[in-house]
Amino acid sequence: MKVSSVLRLLLSILFCSLFTTCIPAGAQQAQSPAQAPAQTKAVAKDRPLPRLVQESGRHALFVDGAPFVILGAQVNNSSAWPAVLPKVWPAIEYLHANTVEVPIYWEQFEPEQGRFDYSVLDTLLAQAREHHVRLVLLWFGTWKNGSSHYMPGWMKRLPERYPRMTGANGRPLDSPSPYASEALKADVQGFSALMRQLKTADHERTVIMVQVENEPGTWGSVRDYSPAAQKLFESPVPRELLTALHKETSTRAANWQAVFGEDAEEFFHAWSVARYIEEVAAAGKAIYALPVYVNAALRNPLHPSRPPSYESGGPTDNVIPIWKAAAPSIDLLAPDIYLDEGAEYLKALDLYQRPDNALFVPEARNVPAYSRYFFAALGHQAIGFSPFGMDYTGYSNSPLGATKITEESLAPFALNYTLVGPMAGEIARLNFEGKLQAVAEEKGQPSQSLDFGSWTATVAYGLRQFGPGENPPGNPEPIGRVLVARLADDQFLVAGLFCRVDFRVSDSASGKQRQFLRVEEGTYENGTFRPIRIWNGDQTDWGLNFTSAAQVLRVSLGTY
């Protein structure tokens, strides 16, 4: 070998050792730490987006490609700040929630026009992942409970550019105008920035839905009476709304008053608010197509009155068709249920469970007695349920909620999620397939029946675990709840609290009697039922009795 060749070889080896890693020919280079996160992100980015699926009038929220039920908890309005989150996570962990609803504050997110601060959002994403929960983000934008209090300061200081509504007396109202074009442009820009950041930062799909605004509408006035609003009110009703509502063609040139009579002002305001929010939602979904919804401050569903006795303009039950026509980008309209117990509560579930609307309860009273309505919501095929104010920050919205949030007040809700959590995926799937029924105890109704065709499940409340139960007295307070799902022709999944469940042959004329072939108590692990013991003797002779223990049964039935 020539000296020059040797020298070149030595220099090559020296250069290699100093500046790079030498790789034998044909060998694959190991991935550097700097490259690893990029590959991890690429893999995570392939996860399917959460989406709402409708089939045969039933709905499911799909997360990671499978049905998902939201075992939710919404924090108080001012509890999403990083310094306060240490008082949030202990409550969430105690509840065994799988999803947390948290606000995104426009005033924080866009402190100066066009400059966005992602720090709170990034903190929420990071800490939610650490605590293994999903997020539903609540965009506190133009509307928050009918007001514009979360608009950034640079907007509040320019009321002429970002006007409030005008009341019938000509005075400004503490409610944003749905005809404020500059405010709409700003909200579109802010919400779009939020969705753009989510698309960039949330490869893990931590956020599964986004609420656009919060309880939009107006308190104290049925509509806006500004000159711009009045001009539109006196103009013809938009053709797309008339078509959606199947109005006669003769009304196509008529104004709102002529078409809708005494409902005209409320319907006009609902259309106007919905059209505004449609533009915000559509712009955000064009960037990142997560499911989005709008929540409603309800009117009394059994004794409806007229505004201003309730918030006008939001998606109350009487204007759902208007909202559906005005805001097609909104995936669902959701009831915030702070109604009294019993018939009012159940009626609200009825009204928002529609073939064209997935039922989701994003806010509910956190009073312990209302915990049972999680089961009533499941019985209405809800995709999720979330009581409000579930943190240890010390705030109470009593009388709508508990006077103080402690482990004792959270315990009834935690019991629900402890029971359902391990089988949440299975429950979501069975509900989507129409195989699940669930009920909650009501005062004066100590027994209920669930029809499964050839079998009827009977539910009784207030009985002892041992002994007959022809005349159940009901629990001293209505706290019982149960779910029953058909797994096969003669096999059922049963789980409940403070109740007794039994089965009978639906065809009483057949003379056939029920017998338990096998009753297995078990747990769900990765979607598979794992038996831990067989119930028999005292545990089945008087039916299947559930106390406060989180027990799940797989029941196989026969006849004799």
C-alpha positions as CSV (number, residue, x, y, z in Angstrom):
1,M,0.0,0.0,0.0
2,K,1.3,3.4,-0.9
3,V,2.0,5.9,1.8
4,S,-0.5,8.3,0.4
5,S,-3.2,5.6,0.6
6,V,-2.3,4.8,4.2
7,L,-2.4,8.4,5.1
8,R,-5.8,8.8,3.6
9,L,-7.1,5.8,5.5
10,L,-5.8,7.1,8.8
11,L,-7.3,10.6,8.2
12,S,-10.6,9.0,7.3
13,I,-10.7,7.0,10.6
14,L,-9.7,10.1,12.6
15,F,-12.4,12.2,10.9
16,C,-15.0,9.5,11.5
17,S,-14.2,9.2,15.2
18,L,-14.3,12.9,15.8
19,F,-17.4,14.0,13.9
20,T,-19.7,11.1,13.2
21,T,-20.6,7.5,14.0
22,C,-19.1,5.0,11.6
23,I,-21.5,2.4,10.3
24,P,-20.4,-0.8,8.6
25,A,-21.5,-1.2,5.1
26,G,-25.0,-2.8,4.9
27,A,-25.8,-2.1,8.6
28,Q,-28.9,-0.1,9.7
29,Q,-28.2,3.1,11.6
30,A,-29.6,3.2,15.1
31,Q,-32.3,5.9,15.8
32,S,-30.9,8.9,17.6
33,P,-32.8,10.3,20.6
34,A,-33.5,13.5,18.6
35,Q,-35.2,11.4,15.9
36,A,-37.3,9.3,18.3
37,P,-40.0,11.8,19.3
38,A,-40.6,12.6,15.6
39,Q,-41.3,9.0,14.9
40,T,-43.5,8.7,18.0
41,K,-45.5,11.6,16.9
42,A,-45.9,10.2,13.5
43,V,-47.3,7.0,14.9
44,A,-49.6,8.8,17.3
45,K,-50.8,11.1,14.5
46,D,-52.2,8.0,12.8
47,R,-54.7,7.5,15.6
48,P,-58.2,8.1,14.2
49,L,-59.9,11.4,15.1
50,P,-62.7,11.1,17.6
51,R,-66.0,11.1,15.7
52,L,-69.7,10.8,16.2
53,V,-71.4,7.8,14.5
54,Q,-75.1,7.4,13.9
55,E,-76.8,4.2,13.0
56,S,-80.5,3.2,13.1
57,G,-81.3,6.3,15.2
58,R,-78.6,5.4,17.8
59,H,-75.4,7.3,18.4
60,A,-71.9,6.6,19.6
61,L,-68.8,8.7,20.2
62,F,-65.8,6.8,18.7
63,V,-62.5,7.3,20.4
64,D,-59.4,5.5,19.1
65,G,-61.7,3.7,16.7
66,A,-64.1,2.3,19.3
67,P,-67.3,3.4,21.1
68,F,-66.5,5.5,24.2
69,V,-68.7,6.6,27.0
70,I,-67.8,9.8,28.8
71,L,-67.6,9.3,32.6
72,G,-67.2,13.0,33.0
73,A,-66.5,15.8,35.5
74,Q,-66.7,19.5,34.7
75,V,-64.5,21.8,36.8
76,N,-65.6,25.2,38.1
77,N,-65.3,28.1,35.7
78,S,-62.1,29.4,37.1
79,S,-60.4,26.1,37.8
80,A,-58.5,25.5,34.6
81,W,-55.6,27.8,35.5
82,P,-52.3,25.9,36.0
83,A,-51.9,27.2,39.6
84,V,-55.3,25.8,40.5
85,L,-55.0,22.4,38.8
86,P,-53.5,20.8,41.9
87,K,-56.9,21.2,43.5
88,V,-58.6,19.6,40.5
89,W,-56.8,16.3,39.9
90,P,-57.3,14.8,43.4
91,A,-61.1,15.1,42.9
92,I,-60.9,13.6,39.4
93,E,-58.9,10.7,40.7
94,Y,-61.3,10.1,43.5
95,L,-64.2,10.1,41.0
96,H,-62.5,7.6,38.7
97,A,-63.6,9.9,35.8
98,N,-62.2,9.2,32.4
99,T,-62.9,12.7,30.9
100,V,-62.6,16.2,32.3
101,E,-64.4,19.2,30.9
102,V,-62.3,22.3,31.2
103,P,-62.7,25.9,29.9
104,I,-60.4,27.7,27.5
105,Y,-60.6,31.4,28.3
106,W,-60.6,33.7,25.3
107,E,-59.3,36.6,27.4
108,Q,-56.2,34.5,28.3
109,F,-55.9,32.8,25.0
110,E,-55.7,36.0,23.0
111,P,-54.5,38.7,25.4
112,E,-53.6,41.0,22.4
113,Q,-55.4,40.9,19.1
114,G,-53.7,38.3,16.9
115,R,-51.3,37.1,19.6
116,F,-52.1,33.8,21.1
117,D,-50.9,32.3,24.4
118,Y,-51.0,28.5,24.4
119,S,-49.5,28.0,27.9
120,V,-52.8,27.1,29.6
121,L,-53.8,24.8,26.8
122,D,-50.4,23.1,26.8
123,T,-50.5,22.6,30.6
124,L,-53.9,21.1,30.4
125,L,-52.9,18.6,27.7
126,A,-49.7,17.6,29.6
127,Q,-51.4,17.1,32.9
128,A,-54.4,15.3,31.5
129,R,-52.0,12.8,29.9
130,E,-50.2,12.4,33.2
131,H,-53.5,11.6,34.9
132,H,-54.7,9.3,32.1
133,V,-57.9,11.2,31.3
134,R,-59.4,12.7,28.2
135,L,-60.4,16.3,27.8
136,V,-63.5,18.1,26.5
137,L,-62.5,21.8,26.0
138,L,-65.1,24.5,26.6
139,W,-64.5,27.6,24.4
140,F,-65.6,30.5,26.6
141,G,-65.7,32.9,23.6
142,T,-68.4,35.4,22.6
143,W,-71.0,33.8,24.9
144,K,-70.7,32.5,28.4
145,N,-74.1,32.0,30.0
146,G,-75.6,34.7,27.9
147,S,-72.9,37.3,28.5
148,S,-69.6,38.4,26.9
149,H,-67.5,38.5,30.0
150,Y,-64.7,36.3,28.6
151,M,-64.1,38.5,25.6
152,P,-60.5,39.8,25.7
153,G,-59.9,43.2,27.3
154,W,-59.0,44.8,24.0
155,M,-62.5,44.0,22.8
156,K,-64.2,45.1,26.0
157,R,-62.6,48.5,25.7
158,L,-64.2,49.0,22.3
159,P,-67.9,48.6,22.7
160,E,-68.7,50.5,19.6
161,R,-66.7,48.0,17.5
162,Y,-67.9,45.0,19.4
163,P,-71.4,46.0,20.5
164,R,-73.8,44.4,22.9
165,M,-77.4,43.8,22.2
166,T,-80.0,46.6,22.4
167,G,-83.1,46.0,24.6
168,A,-86.6,46.9,23.7
169,N,-86.2,50.1,25.7
170,G,-83.2,51.1,23.5
171,R,-80.6,50.6,26.2
172,P,-77.6,48.2,25.9
173,L,-77.9,44.8,27.4
174,D,-75.1,42.7,29.1
175,S,-75.3,40.2,26.2
176,P,-73.3,40.2,22.9
177,S,-75.1,41.0,19.7
178,P,-75.2,38.2,17.1
179,Y,-75.0,40.8,14.4
180,A,-71.6,42.3,15.5
181,S,-69.6,41.4,12.5
182,E,-66.2,42.4,13.9
183,A,-66.8,40.3,17.0
184,L,-67.7,37.4,14.8
185,K,-64.5,37.8,12.8
186,A,-62.5,37.9,16.1
187,D,-64.2,34.8,17.5
188,V,-63.6,32.9,14.2
189,Q,-59.9,33.9,14.4
190,G,-59.6,32.9,18.1
191,F,-61.4,29.6,17.8
192,S,-59.5,28.8,14.6
193,A,-56.2,29.4,16.4
194,L,-57.3,27.0,19.2
195,M,-58.2,24.3,16.7
196,R,-54.9,24.8,14.8
197,Q,-52.9,24.5,18.0
198,L,-54.8,21.3,18.9
199,K,-54.1,19.8,15.5
200,T,-50.4,20.5,16.1
201,A,-50.0,19.7,19.8
202,D,-52.5,16.9,20.4
203,H,-51.2,13.9,18.5
204,E,-52.4,11.7,21.3
205,R,-56.0,12.8,20.8
206,T,-56.3,13.8,24.4
207,V,-59.1,16.2,23.5
208,I,-62.1,14.3,22.2
209,M,-64.7,17.0,21.8
210,V,-65.0,20.8,21.9
211,Q,-67.8,22.9,23.2
212,V,-68.3,26.1,21.1
213,E,-69.4,29.0,23.4
214,N,-71.2,28.3,26.6
215,E,-75.0,28.5,27.1
216,P,-75.3,31.1,24.3
217,G,-78.3,33.3,24.2
218,T,-79.7,36.2,26.2
219,W,-81.2,36.7,29.6
220,G,-83.7,39.5,30.2
221,S,-84.7,40.1,26.6
222,V,-86.2,37.9,23.9
223,R,-84.0,39.3,21.2
224,D,-81.8,42.2,19.9
225,Y,-83.7,45.4,19.0
226,S,-80.9,47.2,17.4
227,P,-81.5,48.8,14.0
228,A,-79.5,46.1,12.3
229,A,-81.5,43.4,14.0
230,Q,-84.8,45.1,13.4
231,K,-84.1,45.3,9.7
232,L,-83.5,41.6,9.5
233,F,-86.5,40.8,11.6
234,E,-88.7,42.6,9.1
235,S,-87.0,40.9,6.2
236,P,-88.2,37.5,4.7
237,V,-87.4,34.4,6.7
238,P,-84.3,32.7,5.2
239,R,-85.4,30.1,2.6
240,E,-83.2,27.3,4.0
241,L,-85.1,27.6,7.3
242,L,-88.5,27.5,5.7
243,T,-87.4,24.4,3.7
244,A,-86.1,22.7,6.8
245,L,-89.3,23.4,8.8
246,H,-91.5,22.4,5.8
247,K,-93.2,25.7,5.6
248,E,-95.6,26.4,2.8
249,T,-94.1,28.0,-0.3
250,S,-96.6,30.9,0.1
251,T,-94.7,32.1,3.1
252,R,-91.4,32.4,1.3
253,A,-91.6,36.2,1.0
254,A,-93.0,36.7,4.4
255,N,-91.1,38.1,7.4
256,W,-90.6,36.5,10.8
257,Q,-93.7,37.9,12.4
258,A,-95.9,36.8,9.5
259,V,-94.5,33.3,9.5
260,F,-94.1,32.5,13.2
261,G,-96.6,34.8,15.0
262,E,-96.1,34.9,18.7
263,D,-92.9,32.8,18.5
264,A,-91.3,35.0,15.9
265,E,-89.0,37.0,18.1
266,E,-87.6,33.9,19.9
267,F,-87.2,32.0,16.7
268,F,-85.5,34.9,15.1
269,H,-83.0,35.2,17.9
270,A,-82.3,31.5,18.0
271,W,-81.6,31.6,14.2
272,S,-79.3,34.6,14.6
273,V,-77.3,33.1,17.5
274,A,-77.0,29.8,15.8
275,R,-75.8,31.3,12.5
276,Y,-73.1,33.2,14.3
277,I,-71.9,30.1,16.1
278,E,-72.1,28.1,12.9
279,E,-69.5,30.4,11.3
280,V,-67.2,29.9,14.4
281,A,-67.6,26.2,14.5
282,A,-67.3,25.7,10.7
283,A,-64.0,27.6,10.6
284,G,-62.5,25.6,13.5
285,K,-63.6,22.2,12.1
286,A,-62.2,23.1,8.7
287,I,-58.8,23.1,10.4
288,Y,-59.3,20.2,12.9
289,A,-62.5,18.2,12.5
290,L,-63.1,17.2,16.1
291,P,-66.8,16.8,17.2
292,V,-68.2,20.0,18.5
293,Y,-71.4,20.8,20.4
294,V,-73.3,23.6,21.9
295,N,-74.9,23.4,25.4
296,A,-78.3,24.7,26.4
297,A,-79.6,26.5,29.5
298,L,-83.0,24.7,29.6
299,R,-86.5,25.9,30.0
300,N,-88.9,23.9,32.1
301,P,-89.8,21.0,29.7
302,L,-93.1,20.2,31.4
303,H,-94.4,23.7,32.0
304,P,-92.8,25.8,29.3
305,S,-93.3,29.6,29.4
306,R,-91.8,32.3,27.3
307,P,-88.6,34.4,27.5
308,P,-87.4,36.3,29.4
309,S,-88.3,33.6,32.0
310,Y,-85.5,31.5,30.4
311,E,-82.5,32.2,28.2
312,S,-83.7,33.1,24.7
313,G,-81.6,32.2,21.6
314,G,-79.9,29.1,22.9
315,P,-80.8,25.6,21.8
316,T,-83.8,25.1,24.1
317,D,-86.0,22.1,23.2
318,N,-88.5,24.2,21.2
319,V,-85.9,25.6,18.8
320,I,-83.8,22.5,18.2
321,P,-85.0,22.2,14.6
322,I,-84.0,25.8,14.0
323,W,-80.6,25.2,15.4
324,K,-80.2,22.1,13.3
325,A,-81.0,24.1,10.1
326,A,-78.9,27.1,11.1
327,A,-75.8,25.3,12.3
328,P,-75.1,22.1,10.4
329,S,-71.4,22.1,11.6
330,I,-72.6,21.6,15.2
331,D,-72.6,17.8,15.8
332,L,-75.0,17.8,18.8
333,L,-77.0,20.1,21.1
334,A,-76.6,19.2,24.7
335,P,-78.8,19.9,27.8
336,D,-77.3,21.4,31.0
337,I,-79.7,19.8,33.5
338,Y,-80.3,21.7,36.7
339,L,-84.0,20.8,36.8
340,D,-85.8,19.3,39.7
341,E,-85.7,15.6,40.2
342,G,-88.1,13.1,38.6
343,A,-90.3,13.9,35.6
344,E,-88.6,17.2,34.6
345,Y,-85.2,15.6,34.5
346,L,-86.4,12.6,32.5
347,K,-88.3,14.7,30.1
348,A,-85.2,16.7,29.3
349,L,-83.4,13.5,28.5
350,D,-86.3,12.5,26.2
351,L,-86.3,15.8,24.4
352,Y,-82.6,15.8,23.6
353,Q,-82.4,12.1,22.6
354,R,-83.3,12.4,19.0
355,P,-82.5,10.4,15.8
356,D,-80.7,13.6,14.6
357,N,-79.0,14.4,17.9
358,A,-76.7,12.3,20.1
359,L,-77.6,12.8,23.8
360,F,-74.8,14.2,26.0
361,V,-75.3,15.7,29.4
362,P,-72.3,18.1,29.8
363,E,-73.5,19.7,33.0
364,A,-75.7,18.3,35.8
365,R,-76.2,19.0,39.4
366,N,-73.5,17.7,41.7
367,V,-75.9,17.0,44.5
368,P,-75.5,13.4,45.6
369,A,-79.1,12.5,45.0
370,Y,-78.7,13.3,41.3
371,S,-75.9,10.8,40.9
372,R,-78.5,8.1,39.9
373,Y,-79.3,10.0,36.8
374,F,-76.1,8.8,35.2
375,F,-78.0,5.5,34.8
376,A,-81.1,7.3,33.5
377,A,-78.8,9.0,30.9
378,L,-77.3,5.7,29.8
379,G,-80.9,4.3,29.5
380,H,-81.5,7.1,27.0
381,Q,-78.4,6.0,25.1
382,A,-76.3,8.9,26.2
383,I,-72.7,9.1,25.0
384,G,-71.7,10.7,28.3
385,F,-72.6,12.4,31.6
386,S,-70.8,15.1,33.5
387,P,-71.7,16.7,36.8
388,F,-70.6,20.3,37.3
389,G,-68.1,21.8,39.8
390,M,-66.2,18.6,40.6
391,D,-63.0,20.0,42.2
392,Y,-61.6,21.0,45.6
393,T,-61.2,24.7,44.9
394,G,-63.8,25.6,47.5
395,Y,-66.5,27.1,45.2
396,S,-70.1,26.0,45.5
397,N,-73.0,26.8,43.2
398,S,-75.6,26.0,45.8
399,P,-78.6,25.8,45.6
400,L,-78.0,24.4,42.1
401,G,-75.3,22.2,43.5
402,A,-73.8,20.8,46.7
403,T,-73.0,23.3,49.4
404,K,-69.5,21.9,49.7
405,I,-67.4,19.5,47.6
406,T,-65.8,16.8,49.7
407,E,-65.2,13.1,49.3
408,E,-68.5,12.5,51.0
409,S,-70.4,14.6,48.4
410,L,-68.4,13.1,45.5
411,A,-68.8,9.5,46.7
412,P,-72.2,8.7,45.0
413,F,-70.7,9.8,41.7
414,A,-67.5,8.0,42.3
415,L,-69.5,4.8,43.0
416,N,-71.1,5.1,39.5
417,Y,-67.7,5.4,37.7
418,T,-66.0,2.8,39.9
419,L,-68.7,0.3,38.8
420,V,-68.9,1.2,35.1
421,G,-65.3,2.4,34.5
422,P,-63.7,-1.1,34.0
423,M,-66.3,-2.0,31.4
424,A,-66.9,1.4,29.9
425,G,-66.0,0.3,26.4
426,E,-68.3,-2.6,26.6
427,I,-71.1,-0.5,27.9
428,A,-70.6,2.0,25.1
429,R,-70.6,-0.7,22.5
430,L,-73.7,-2.5,23.9
431,N,-75.6,0.8,24.1
432,F,-74.7,1.7,20.5
433,E,-76.0,-1.7,19.4
434,G,-79.3,-1.1,21.3
435,K,-78.7,-4.0,23.7
436,L,-78.5,-2.0,26.9
437,Q,-81.3,-0.6,29.2
438,A,-80.7,1.4,32.4
439,V,-83.0,3.1,34.9
440,A,-82.9,5.1,38.0
441,E,-85.2,4.9,41.0
442,E,-87.9,7.6,41.3
443,K,-90.1,8.5,44.3
444,G,-93.3,6.6,44.4
445,Q,-92.0,4.0,41.8
446,P,-90.5,1.2,43.9
447,S,-90.3,-1.3,41.0
448,Q,-89.6,-1.1,37.2
449,S,-89.5,-3.6,34.3
450,L,-87.2,-3.8,31.4
451,D,-88.4,-5.6,28.3
452,F,-85.9,-7.8,26.5
453,G,-88.4,-9.8,24.3
454,S,-88.6,-13.3,25.6
455,W,-87.2,-12.1,29.0
456,T,-88.3,-9.3,31.3
457,A,-85.9,-7.9,33.9
458,T,-87.7,-6.8,37.0
459,V,-86.1,-4.2,39.3
460,A,-87.2,-3.6,42.9
461,Y,-86.0,-1.0,45.4
462,G,-85.8,-1.0,49.2
463,L,-85.8,-4.8,49.8
464,R,-83.5,-6.6,52.1
465,Q,-80.9,-8.9,50.6
466,F,-82.6,-11.9,52.1
467,G,-86.3,-12.8,51.8
468,P,-89.2,-12.4,49.4
469,G,-90.1,-9.1,47.8
470,E,-93.6,-9.0,46.4
471,N,-94.2,-5.5,47.7
472,P,-91.0,-3.5,47.6
473,P,-91.2,-0.3,49.6
474,G,-88.6,1.7,47.8
475,N,-85.4,3.1,49.3
476,P,-86.0,5.9,52.0
477,E,-84.5,8.2,49.4
478,P,-84.4,7.3,45.7
479,I,-80.8,6.2,45.2
480,G,-81.3,2.9,43.3
481,R,-80.0,2.4,39.8
482,V,-79.3,-0.5,37.4
483,L,-78.2,-1.4,34.0
484,V,-79.0,-4.6,32.1
485,A,-77.6,-5.6,28.7
486,R,-78.4,-8.6,26.6
487,L,-75.1,-10.5,25.7
488,A,-76.9,-13.4,24.0
489,D,-80.4,-14.9,23.8
490,D,-80.4,-16.1,27.4
491,Q,-77.4,-14.3,28.8
492,F,-77.3,-10.8,30.4
493,L,-74.8,-8.4,31.9
494,V,-76.3,-6.9,35.1
495,A,-74.8,-4.2,37.4
496,G,-76.6,-2.0,39.9
497,L,-76.6,-0.2,43.2
498,F,-79.2,-0.4,46.0
499,C,-81.7,-2.6,44.2
500,R,-82.8,-6.2,43.4
501,V,-82.9,-7.5,39.9
502,D,-84.7,-10.7,38.8
503,F,-85.9,-12.1,35.5
504,R,-89.2,-13.7,34.4
505,V,-90.4,-15.3,31.2
506,S,-92.3,-12.6,29.3
507,D,-94.9,-15.1,28.0
508,S,-96.7,-15.8,31.3
509,A,-99.2,-18.1,29.5
510,S,-96.4,-20.5,28.7
511,G,-96.2,-21.7,32.3
512,K,-92.5,-21.7,32.1
513,Q,-90.5,-20.6,35.1
514,R,-87.1,-18.9,35.3
515,Q,-84.0,-20.6,36.6
516,F,-80.5,-19.3,37.0
517,L,-78.2,-21.6,35.0
518,R,-75.1,-19.7,36.1
519,V,-74.5,-16.3,37.8
520,E,-70.9,-15.2,37.6
521,E,-69.5,-12.2,39.4
522,G,-66.5,-10.8,37.6
523,T,-64.5,-7.9,36.2
524,Y,-63.7,-6.6,32.8
525,E,-60.1,-6.6,31.7
526,N,-59.3,-5.2,28.2
527,G,-62.9,-5.8,27.1
528,T,-63.0,-9.4,28.4
529,F,-65.2,-10.6,31.3
530,R,-63.1,-12.4,33.9
531,P,-65.2,-14.4,36.4
532,I,-64.0,-14.3,40.0
533,R,-66.8,-16.4,41.7
534,I,-70.2,-18.0,41.1
535,W,-73.3,-16.8,43.0
536,N,-75.7,-19.4,44.2
537,G,-77.8,-20.3,47.3
538,D,-78.6,-17.2,49.4
539,Q,-77.1,-15.0,46.8
540,T,-79.6,-16.0,44.1
541,D,-82.6,-17.6,45.9
542,W,-84.2,-14.1,46.4
543,G,-83.0,-12.5,43.1
544,L,-79.8,-10.6,42.5
545,N,-79.3,-8.1,45.3
546,F,-77.0,-5.1,44.8
547,T,-75.8,-2.9,47.6
548,S,-73.1,-0.2,47.5
549,A,-70.6,-2.8,46.4
550,A,-69.4,-2.4,42.8
551,Q,-70.4,-5.8,41.5
552,V,-70.9,-6.9,37.9
553,L,-72.7,-10.1,37.0
554,R,-73.0,-12.3,33.9
555,V,-76.2,-14.1,34.2
556,S,-77.2,-17.2,32.1
557,L,-80.9,-18.1,32.2
558,G,-83.0,-21.2,31.5
559,T,-86.5,-22.4,32.1
560,Y,-88.2,-25.4,33.7
